[in-house]
Amino acid sequence: MPAKLPVNFFFPRSAVIDLFRGQLDYAEQLRQDSEIVLYFFYAPWCGQSIAAREEIEHVASRLSDQVLFVAVNCWWNQGKCRKQKHFFYFPVIHLYHQSFGPIEYKGPMSAVYIEKFVRRVMTPLLYISSRSKLLDFLSNYEPGVVGFFEFNASPQPPGYLTFFTSALHSLKKDYLGTMRFGVVTDKRVAEEISLVHSGSVYLHRHANTSLIYPKDIMNFTAENICKWALENREMLIRWLRPHGGKSLLLNNELKKGPALLIFIPYNPLAEIHPLLDEITKVALEYHKCNKSQAAEADLQPAGDSDSPAFDSSVTDAQLKFSETFPIAKYPCCNTVVLPQWHSISRTHNVCELCVNQTLGVKPNKVHVPHCNFLEIEAALDSFYLQEHTFFQVISNTIECSNFLSFYSPFSYYTACCRTVNRHFLSLMSSEKTIFETPKVAFSSHGKKDNTQFSIPHIEDRNCFIPDLNISSMNITGLSCRTNKTLNLYLLDSNLFWIYAERLGASRSTHLKEFAAIVDLKEEVHYVLDQNQSLVGPTLETFIKNFSVLYSPLKRHLVDDPSVHFDEEHVVTEVTTSTFHQTVFLSAKNVLLLYYAQWCGFCASLNHIFIQLARLLPHDSFTVARIDVTRNDLPWEFMTDRLPTILFFPHQRKEQSVKFPEDFSVNLPNLLKFILHHSSLSPSEPCTKECLHKESVLQQGHISHLEREIQKLRSEISALHQAHDQLEAQLSEARREEQRLQQQKHTLEKQHKTLQLHSEQLQATYDQKNQELLEMAEKLQELADASENLLKENALLRILVASRGGKLQSKDEIEEPLQSEQTLSEDNVISLSTATAALEEKRIDNIDTIETEHSSGNRTE
């Protein structure tokens, strides 16, 4: 059966030209006459294509006067689109800017996002005409690329078309449009960003040094400009837009380290975004690691006059340090706490190690080294090799010194050592903090050391300063001053609020703003209190609380709100919110089953636990279960194997026992396990009263079990009676089956006899039917003969009548004609005789026909 012809996918009055028969050649002709063209390749059966149809129509209604919208059916097997294009998914959106393209759009199938992308293709370059517009362009959180071209001498300066094409080329790889391109034509505006020569390209970065395209190293082509910008761009905060299908996008991003996910309602077409600007400021301060105020803020608490560990001389040392050591632009510092065994500890016990990239070597404007832990490791090793330079120092001052790296003669470091109150350090070491010397030590490069001593521990400096609270911590450059650096991500809550709900966002809230920190390595996540408004100070506090050594944040436990509690259920359903109440605060013995919906073995245990819950007394035992895929528990109560059974004895909940894995899970084994562990432990002292209570409790259990056994015996006897009845019914059914079998054989024999009789009758019927056919043919012949005789009889009668008339006329003839009259009479007599003979013959024929009719009737 041939396929049905395709029909219109879009409405006839739509602004979208619908080529529902896949006329790709006609679509190419349309593209030649338009500057901006959007192709929408679809399949009529595809649900996503049907859902995106309305969004495309909405965009076309707004931009149809500037953009040509063409929809092509790429599924009809006779269309050219199906034969020439081989798409693996639908719908597919391609955009063309004159001859450049295709630029595939891979963002959300939402009208506002599609329109935003189309407008980016329409105007890939933003014209920057003044200094204020330049500042607005550079202050945006998205990376910005600025090109300077003078149009005075030429209507199209050299390199302008290449830069224009690079902006379009970037949309091919950056389909979200996060990188913006601008063009400056005023030389005075270009000088604000150090662009002097026409054709220069500038990449703006907030936290690191901005770059100028190196024409002497790379060819000035659109592909190279785009590649250079994408490789060197600075992403302080990134947008995540999962497409909803199977993807590793979130997994790959979360594997990079702890992530701060911020969900905000976002309209791409809006001109101002106050909340987004506030979040951008926080991200900028968090990543601002190349400013001197970061180091100054860290050294500032050391000069606090109220601190018991420092005196006023420290402030003078800081001033001297700031004057003698211009670490001005690119410091990368960390605190080293020296253990007591080290020789330096005779005078100092805390040193500040800073990577100094401004001494001796001029920083590269294009490639600025980043601060990382390997830099600090190299500084630490070099510090130990030159520790003798720090011996002769007064204990209550800060001594700073510069030294070269042992591994690289071009890297300079600075060490500023001071003394912190031993009582403060001993207090922290008594709490088994990081200052405790481990048995197995590691060198700074991660190799094992067989010595009995450990190297100093590197951590955030502020954690070792006494009387330092979180509110006094400065967020500026915090990403470089902690080992728990956050990656910041934004998600549109209008599209991806389901992810926020899975992380713990309220489903009943009307304001879709939510923030959470996800640490995939530690398998924890923290949620910002939704009662607090999502503003800059709140986010800063949230980040600070996570960044400190001993974070006050509590792990968020996901709870399943869809569970409905029914008192009629014999097995109690436990969730995250009811776990503590049901298990620990309950005055009963609790047997808890860990299960999951996808676990087939767990489902096979349901009937066993229902029987067990009915057997055990409800006043002293609780049988419960928890779905661990929808409910998080504290780590000490989680399990990595399903199904798992834990028993929490009454008054000894901390001594929970796991059901042995090598035992089969059945009712007798579970009863033995429960009765064995529900009694008091033999190691615990027990008085006579305790023993009496225990015996009474055991007697109660025994009597309860005896009653249950009696019930089971009565049920067994009833089952035996039912079994006997069923046996009798089965024997009767067998006899009835034999009788029916005999009747079946008898009926089969009768059926065969009747079949033979039927065949004989059929043969007789066929024979008689053939005879009747022959008789009917004979009767037809006789009927034809009789009809002919009747016709002849009528003719003779007419002839006789005519002859009689002639005879009467002859009687009037005169006498001379007597002889002729006599002759005529003789003729009449002869005719009468002939007529009589014919009449007699006709009568005989009629009698013969009647006889044959009667014989035929008798035969029938």
N, C-alpha and C positions, 0 to 999 in steps of 0.2 A: 504494500500500500504506500503510495508516495506521500511525502511529508506535506503538511498543510503550508500554504503560502503565508509568509510573515505579514503582520499587520503593523499599523503605527504604534510605536512605543510611547511617543509623546503626543499630546493633544494637537489637533490640527492648527489651532490658533496660537500655539506656543512660539516663543521667540527662538526656540532651538530647531534647526533644520534636521529633520529625522530621516536618515537614509536607512530605512528598515530592511532594505534588500541587500545591504552591504556594498553599496556602490562606492568603492574606495577610489576609483578613478575620478568620479565626479567630485568627491571630497577634495582630491588634490587640485582639481581645477578651481574650486572655491578658495582654496588657500592662496593661490597665485594672485587673487584680486584683493586680498585683505592683509592688513598689517599684523593684527593679533588674531589668532585663531585658537579656539579650544576644541579639541576632539574628545568626545565622550564615547568610548568603545564599551558596548554592553552586550549582555546576553538576556533575552527576554524572560527566561525562566529563573534567572539569578535573583535571589532575595535582596542581596546588597545593591544590585543594580536598580531594583525597584525602589528601594529605600532612598538611594542617591538621586533618583529622577526628580523628586520634588525639590531637593537642594539645588540641583543644576538649573531647574526652571526659575527658582528664586534669584539665583545669581544672574541668569540671562535677562530677567526682567529689569535688573538694575544696570547692567553693562552692555546690553545688546546694541546700543548706539556706538560703542567703541570697540567691541570684541565680537567676532563671529563665532557663534556656538553651533557646532555640528555634532550630531549623535549618529553613530554608525553601528549597525547590528553586525557583530562579528561572530555570530553563531550559526546563521543560516548556511547550509553546506554548499549552496550554489552561488553565494556571494563572493566577490573578490576579496573582501576583508578576511573571510575565513580561510581562503586559500593562501593569502600572502602574509597575514599576521598569525602568530602562534602564541597566544596569551595563555598563561597558566592560571590566571585568576581574573575575575571581573568585579567591578568595573575598572577601567583604566582611563586615566585622564592625561592627555598630552597637550602641551601648549607650544605654539610657534610664534616667534617674534620675527616677522618677515621671513628671511631665509634661515634663521637660526632655530634649531630645534631637532628633535623634539625634547621638551623639558617635561619629564614625568612628575606628576604630583602624587606624593605618597602620604600625605597628611590625613587628618580626620575628614570623613565625608560629611562635613558640616558646611552650611552655606557661608557662614562668616569666615571660616578658615580658607575655603576655596576662593572666595572673593579677595581675601587678603593676598593670597598667592598670585592671583591673576593681576592684581594691581602692582605687585612687585615685578611681574614680567612686563607690564605696561611701562612702568617707570623704574628701571633697574638702578638708575643713578638719581641721587637727590642733589639738587642744585643748592649750594651753600653760598649765599651772597654777602653775608656779613659776619662779624665776629660773634655776635650773639647766637646766630644760627649754628655757627661752628661749635660753640660751647654746648648748645643743646644737643647737637649731634654726638659730641664726644662724651657727654654725661650719661648717655643711655647705657643700660646694662649690656646691650648686645655689642659684639665686636664691630668696630667701624674701620673702614678702609677709605682713605681720602686721596684723591688724585688732583694734582695742580696742573692746569693747562691754560695757557694764555691764548685767547681768541682774537687778539688785536691784529697780529700780523697775518693770520690765516683763518679762513672760515672753519677749517678743521685742522687743529694742530696735530703734529706728529704724535702718534701713540694714543690719541683720544679714542679712536675706534677700537683699538686693542683693549683699552681699559673698559670701554663700554661692553665689549664682548666678554671680558673676564667677569663682569657683574652678572651677565646672563649665564655664563659657564658655572658660576658658583651655585646658582639655583639648581643645577643638575645634581650636584653632590650634596648640597645643603637644602633639601626640599622644604625644610621648615622655615627657611628664610631668616635664620638667626644672625647672619652676617650682613651688614648694611654697607652700601657703597655710596660715596658722595664725591662731588666734583667741585673744586674751587677755581674760579677764574680771576679773582682779585689777588694781586701779588701781595698786598698788605695783609690780607687775611691769611694767605699761605705762609707768610713769615711767622705767624703765631705758632705754627707747628714746625718751624725750621725747614720749610720747603722754599727753596730759592729758584731752582731751575724748573722750567716748564717740562712736564712729562714725568715728574717725580710722584711716587706713590708712598703713602704714609699709613702704617697700621698702628692704631691707637690701642694701648693696653693700660689698664688701671693700676694693677699691682706691680707689674714689671715694666722694664724700659720699653717705650714705644720704638718701633722699627721703621726704617726706610728701605724700600725695595732695592736690593743690591744689583744694579744694572751691570756692574763690571763682573759679577760672578754668574748671574743667570740671564738668559736671553729674555728680552721684553716681549713675551707672548702672553696671550690670554690664559692658556693653560698653566704657565709658570706662575703668573700673578695669583691665580686662584689657588694653586697648590701651596705657594708660599704663605698666603693669608690663612689658609685652613690649618697648615702645620704650626704656625706661630701665633694663632689667635689665642686669646685668654678667655676661658669660660669660667667666670666667677660663679655663675649659676646657670643651670641647664634646664631646658624643658624636656620632659618625658611625655611621649604620646604613644602609648601602646596601641596597636591596631586592633586588639581584641581577640586575635587568633593565637595559635601556638607560636610563641616567640621567646627568644633568650634575651630580650632587651633588658628587662628588669634584673634578671640574674647576672648578666654581664656587668651592669652598673653597680649592683650591690656588692659584687665580688671585689670591687676596687677599694672598699673600706666602708666605715660607718657613713651612713647617708641621712641627711635631713630632708625629708619629703614634705613639701608645703603644698597644700591644696587650696587654691583660691579660684573664685569665679573670674573668668577672663574673657573679654570681648576683644578680638584682634583688631576690629575696626575702630575701637574707641581711640581718641586722640590722647587722653590722659589716663593714667593708671596710678592713683595715689598709693594704694596698698603695695603694688608692685615696686614703685619707686622707694618706698620705705624698706621693703625687703632687700632691694638692691643696695641701699646704703649700708645695711647690716652686713651683707656679703662683702662689700668693698672694704669695710673696716676689718672684717674677720680675716681677709686675705692680704691686708696691707702689711707685708713683712719687710719692706725695704725702706722704712722710715726710721729716723733716729728716735722718734718719740716712743717707739716700742721698747728699745733698750732702756731709755730713760725711765719709762714707767715701771720697768722691772727693778731698776736700781733705787727708785724713789722710796719704797717702804723700808729699805735698809737704813735710811737716815731718820726714821721716825723717832722723835724724842721720847715717846712713851714706850718704846720697845725696851724690854729688859735686857736684850742681848746686844744692844748697840749703844754707843754714847755719841756725844756731839762731834767728836773728832771724825766720825764717819762721813759727816756731811762735807767737811773740808776735803777729805780724800776723794769724795765723789766729784767735787768741783775741780780738784786737781786732775782727776782722771778725765773729765770732760774736756779740760784744756789741753792736756798733754797728748791725748790719744783721740784723734779725729776719726772715730769709727762711723763717721756721719751717715753714709748712705746705705751700705749693704751689710749690716751685721747679721749674723746668725748665731745666737747665743743659747747656752743651756747651762744648767747648774750641775756641778759635780760635788757630791757629798763624799768626803774622804773618810774611809774607815779608820779606826783607832790604831791599827797596826802600821799605817803608813808613816814614813819619817816626817812628812810635811805636817802631820797632825800635831806635832809638838808646838807648832806656832799657829796653824790655821786648820780649819776643818771643812770649809766650804770655799769652792773656787768657781768663778764664772769663766767659762770658756767660750770665746766668740770667734767666729770665722770672719776675718777682716779681708775684704776684697778690694780695698782702696789703697793699701800701702804697697808701694813698690811697683805694682802693675796697674795700668789704667784699665778700668773695666771696659769690656767690649760693648759697644752700643747695640750690636745686633744680637749677640748671644750672651745673656747674663746668666751665670751659674745659679742654680736654685739651691736653697738651703735644704739639706737632707741629713739623715742620720749618719751616713758614711763620712760626711764632713766632720761631724762631731767625733766620730771614732778616730779619725786621723789626728784631730786636734788632741784627743786624749792620749794617744800613743806618743805623740811628739811632746806632750806636756810631761810625761813621766821621764822621758829621756833627758829633759832639761830642768828637772825639779831642783837641782842644786842652786839655781839662781833665785829661789824663793826662801832660802833657809834663814838668812839674817834679816828678819822682819819683826817689827813690834806687833804683838798679838792683837791689839785692839785697833788696828788700822787696816785699810784696804790697800793692798799692794798690787799694782798692775805692771805687766811686762809683755812685750811682743816677742814672738819667736817664729821661726820658719817651721814648716812641716817637715817631718822626717822623710816623708814619702815624695813630696813635691817641693822643690826649692822655690817655686813661684807662689806658694800659698802661705799667707801670713795668718797668725792666730794671736789672740790676746787672752791672757789669764789674769783675772782679778780675784785674789784670794782674801778671805776675811774669816773672822771667828764668829761662830754662832754659839749661843749658850749650850753647854753640854747637857744641861738638865732637859732642854727641849729635845735634843737628839736622843738622849737615853730614854725619855718618855715614849718617843715614837718607836724605838727599838724594843722596849719592853712590851709593846703591843704587837710584836712580831710583824713589824712593817718591813719595808724594803731594805732597811738598814741592817737587818740580821744577815750575818755572813753565812752563805750556803755551804754545804759540805763539798759540792762539786762546783768549782768556779769556771767561768768562761772568760776568755780574753775578749778584747773589744771587737775582734773580727769573728767571733762565734766559735773559736776552736777551744777544745777542752784544755784545762790547765790542771796539772796534778798537784799544784801547790795547795797548801791549806788556807790560803788567803784568797779573797775575791777582789775584783776591781771595783772602783767606785761605781755607784749606780747613777745613771743619767736620767733625770726627770725634769719636770717643769719646775722652774726656780721658785715660783710663788708658793709651792706646796711646802717649802721648808722654812718659810718666813713666819715667825710666831705672830699670833694675834691677827692673822690675815683671813678675812672672810670673803665670801664670793662677791659681795657687792663692791668691794674695793678692787676687784680684778678688772683690768682693762681689756676689752674685746679686740682692740686694735692689734692686728698681727697675731691673734691667738692661734691661728692655724699653724704657725711656725714655732709656737712655744709649747706644744703639747704633742704627745705621741698618739692622740686620739683626734686626728684631723678629720673634719666632716666634709663630705661632698654635698653640695647644696643642689637640690632639684625642685622644679616647679611642675605641678600638674593642674590641668584645668578641671576644677570640681564639677563643672557642668557636663563633662564627658566621662570623667573617671572617678566619680564619687564612690563607686562600688569598691574600689581599692581602699579608699579611706574607711569605709565601713568594715572591711576585713581587718584593718589595722586597729579598729576600736572606736571609730567615729560614731556618734549617735545618729540613728536613722530618723529620729523625730525632729532634728534641728532644721530650722528654715534657713539659717545662715551657713552656707557650705564653705566654711573656712576651718582648716584642720592642719596640724603639724605633728609629725612623728619622726623619731630617730630610729633607724633600723640598722642593727649591727649583725650582719649575716654570719660573721666569724664566731661571735659569742652567742649567736642564736637568741638574741634579746631585742626588744624594741621598747622605746619609751614614748609616751604620748603627752603632748602639751594639754594642760587642763582646758577643756572646752568652755569652761565658765569664764576664762580670761580671753579678752579680745586679742586677735592676732595682729599685734602692732610691733614696731621696732624694739622697744624696751623689753617686751615679753619674750621675743625671740632671742634677744641678747642674753637674758637671764637663763633661758632654756639651754642655750649653747654653753654658757659658762658652767651651769650645773653638770652638764655632761663632760666637760673638758677637765674638771678638777680630778685629782688623784682618787679621792674618795667621794664618788658622785652621790649626791643625795637623791638622785632620781631612782624611782622604783620601777622594776620591770612590769610592763603592762601585760596582764593576762587576758587573753581573748576569751570571752564568754559567749555561750550560745543562747541568744534570747528567745529562740523558737521553741524551747522545751517547755511543755505545759505539765504541771504537776497534778497528778490524779491520785487521790487517796485510795482509790480502789485497786491500784496496781500493787501487786505483792512485791515487786522488785522496784526499789527507789531509783529514780533517775537523778544523777548528781551532775551539777555544773560547776563552773569556776566559782561563782558567787555562793553556792550552797555547800561547797566541799568542806570548808572549815566547820560549818554548823552541823553538817550531817555526820562527819567522821570524828572530829576532835571534841566538839562540845556535847556530843550525844553521850548519854549514860548507858549505852548498849555496846555489845560486841558488833563490829561492823566487818562484813565480808564484801570487798570491793572488786568488781570485775572491770578491767581496762579493755575496751573494745573499739572498733571502728566500723563504719557502715560498709566499707569495702572488704572487710575481713570475713571470709566464709567460715573459718573455724570458729570465730566468735559467735556467729549466728547459730551454729550447731549446738552451742551450749545453753541457749535460751531456755529450752524445756527443762534442763537439769536445774538451773537456778530457780525456775518457777516452782518446781517440786521441792527444792531445798527451802525456799522461803515459806512454803506452806507447812513444812515439817517443823521448822524451828519456831519456838515461842516468840511472838512479836514484842513482848514486853522486855526481852533481854537480848534480842538479835535483830540486826538489820542487814538485809541483803540488798546491795546497791550495785550500780554500774555507771560508768562515765565514758563518753565518747571523747577520746583524747585528740581526735583530729579537729574538733570544734571547740574544745575547752583546754586552755593552758593551765598548768599547775606549777607550783614551785618545783625547782629542779630536783629536790630530794624526793619528790613524789611522782616524777615522770618515769616512763619506761620506754625501752627501745625494742620491745618484743610484744606482739599481740597474738593471742590473748594472754593477759597476765592477771593473776589473782593475788590480792593482798588481804591479810586478815589483821584487823586492829582490835586487840583485846580490850575489854573494859578496864579502866583505871591504869592501863599500861599501853596507851596509844603510841607512845614513843618506841615501843618494842614491837613494831609491826613485823609480820612474818609473811614471806612469800611462799605460795604453794609450789612444791617441788615440780620442776619441769619434766623429770623422768617418770612422774606418776601420771596415769591416765585420769582425765577429769571425768569422774562419774560420781553418782550420789553417795555410795559407801565411802569412797576415798575422801570426799569433801566433808562428810560427817565425822570421820576419824580425825581429819586435820583440824576441824573446828573444835571438837571436844578435847583434843590433846592440848591445843594452845589457848583455850579459853580459861583453863585453870591457872592458878598462880604459879609463878616460876619456882622451882625447888631452891634456887639460891636465895630467895627472899625469906626473911624470918617471918614466921606466922605463929600467932598466939592461939590459945585454945578457942577463944571466941572466933578467931579467923578460921580455924579448922572446922568449928561447928557450922559457920556460915557456908564454908566451902562444901561440907557434907550435905547440908540442907539444899544447897544449890545443885549439887550433883544428884541428890535424890529427886529434886524437882525435875531435872533434866531426864532422869531415868523414868520417872512416872509419866512424864510427857511422851517420851519415846515409846513406853509400853502402851499407852493409849493409842498412839499413832500406829503401832504394830497391830493392835487389836482391830483397829479400823481397816488396816490393810488385809488382815486375815479374813474379816467379814467380806471385804471386797473380793478377795480371792475365791471364797466359797461361792459368792454370787456369780463370779466369772465361771466357776466349774459347772454350776447349774446351767448357766447360759450355754456353756460348751456342750453339755449333754443334749440340751434342746436342739442345738444346732446340728449335732450328730444325727438325732432322730429325723430332723427335717431333711438332712442330706440323704439318709437311707431311703426315705419316702420319695425324695426327688429322683434317686437312682432307679427305684422300681418304676416310677412314672416314666422315666426316660426309656426303660426297656420296653414298656407297653407301647409307648409312642413309636419306638423303633420297629416293633412288629407291625403296627398299623401302617407304618410307612412302607414296609416291604409289600404288604397286601395291596396297598393303594398303587404301588408301582406295577404289580402284576396286572391289576385291573386296567391301569393306564395303558399297558402294552396291548391288552386284548382290545380295548376300545380303539387303540391306534390302528390295529389290523382291520377292525370293522369299518373304521372311517376310510381306510384305503380302498376296501372293497366297494363300499357305497360310492366313493368318488369315481371308481372305474365304471360302475353301473350307470351312474349319472352321466358320465361322459358319453357312453354308448347310446343311451336314450336321447340324449341331446342331439347326437349326430343323426339318429333316425328321424327325429322331429324336423330337423333342418331339411332332410331329403323330402319328407312328406309336404312340408310347406312349399318347396319348389314345385312339386306335382300339382298341388292345389292352385298355385299361381298360374300354371299352364292351363288347367281346366277353366279357371275363371276367365282367362283371356279368350279361350275357345267359345265359351258361353256368351260372352259379350259380342263376338263376331256373329254368332247365330242369331242373336236378338236383332242385330242390325239387318241381317238378310231377311228375317221374318217381316220386319217393318217395310222393307222395300217390296216384298211380295204383296203385302196387303195394299200398298199404294197401287201396285200394278193391277191387282184384281179390281180395285175400285174404278180405275180408269177403263178397264175392259167392260165393266158393267154399264158405264155411261155410254160407251160406244154401241153396246147392244141395244139399248133403249132408242137410240137415234136411228138405228137400222130398222126397227119395227115400223117406222113411219114410211119406209121406202115402199114403193109400189110393188105390185105383184110380179112384174117381170124379173124382179131380183129375188125370187123365192129360193131358187137353187143356191144362190150365194148365202142366203139367210140360214139355210139348212147347214151349209158348210160352216158357217160361223158358230152355230149351236154346237156342232161337233167339236169345234175348237174350244168352246167354253167348257164343255164336259171334260175334255182332256185337261184343261187348265184347272178345273176344280179338283180333278183327280190328283193332279200334281200338287195342288195346294194342300189337299188333305194329307198326302204323303209327307210333305214337308212339316206340317203341323204335328203329325204323329212322331216324326223323328225328333222334333224340338222337345216334345213332352218326354220322350225317352231320355234325352240328354239331361233334362232337369231332374228326373228321377235318379239318374246315375250320380249327379252332383250331390244331391241330398243324401244319398246312401254313403258316399265317401265322407261327407261332413260328419255324419253320425258315427261312422267307424273311427274317424280321427278323434272325436270327443271321447269315445270309449277308451281309446288308447291313452289319451292324457289322463 
